[in-house]
């Protein structure tokens, strides 16, 4: 798909996250792969980009599994 508005993506992801649909969706660009489903949001990217996201969203980032990954 092309030419999708950012607010449409945010709306869909929020609905999936809240359990309104049992679907999943994947987005990607040159920096990240983003997988959104009803029970998980995975962000895949290089270490520098992931570190930047963790710092930017430190207040809402769930760091439980960080202690198991080096």
C-alpha positions in Angstrom: 0.0 0.0 0.0 1.1 3.5 -0.6 0.0 7.0 0.3 -1.4 6.1 3.8 -1.8 9.0 6.2 0.0 8.8 9.5 -3.2 9.4 11.5 -4.8 6.4 9.7 -1.8 4.2 10.8 -2.0 5.5 14.4 -5.7 4.9 14.5 -5.4 1.3 13.2 -2.6 0.4 15.5 -4.4 1.8 18.5 -7.5 -0.2 17.7 -5.4 -3.4 17.3 -3.6 -2.7 20.5 -6.9 -2.2 22.4 -8.1 -5.5 21.1 -10.8 -4.3 18.7 -9.7 -6.7 16.0 -7.7 -9.9 16.0 -5.5 -8.7 13.2 -1.9 -7.7 12.8 -0.1 -5.3 10.5 3.5 -4.8 9.6 5.1 -1.5 8.5 8.6 -0.9 7.3 10.9 1.8 5.9 14.6 2.0 5.5 15.2 2.2 9.3 12.6 0.1 11.0 10.2 -2.9 10.8 7.1 -2.4 13.0 4.8 -5.3 13.8 1.6 -4.6 15.6 -0.9 -7.1 16.9 -3.4 -7.4 19.8 -0.7 -8.5 22.3 2.6 -7.2 21.1 4.3 -4.3 19.3 7.7 -5.3 17.9 10.1 -2.7 16.6 13.1 -4.1 14.6 16.0 -1.9 13.6 19.7 -1.4 14.2 21.0 -1.0 17.7 21.5 2.8 17.5 18.0 3.4 16.3 16.5 1.1 18.9 18.6 2.9 21.7 17.2 6.2 20.4 13.6 5.0 20.6 14.2 3.6 24.1 15.6 7.0 25.3 12.8 9.0 23.6 10.0 6.9 25.0 11.6 6.0 28.3 8.5 6.8 30.4 6.3 4.3 28.5 8.9 1.8 27.4 8.6 -1.6 29.1 12.2 -2.6 29.9 11.4 -5.9 31.7 13.2 -8.0 29.1 16.2 -5.7 28.7 18.0 -7.4 31.6 17.9 -10.7 29.7 19.4 -9.3 26.5 22.8 -7.9 26.0 
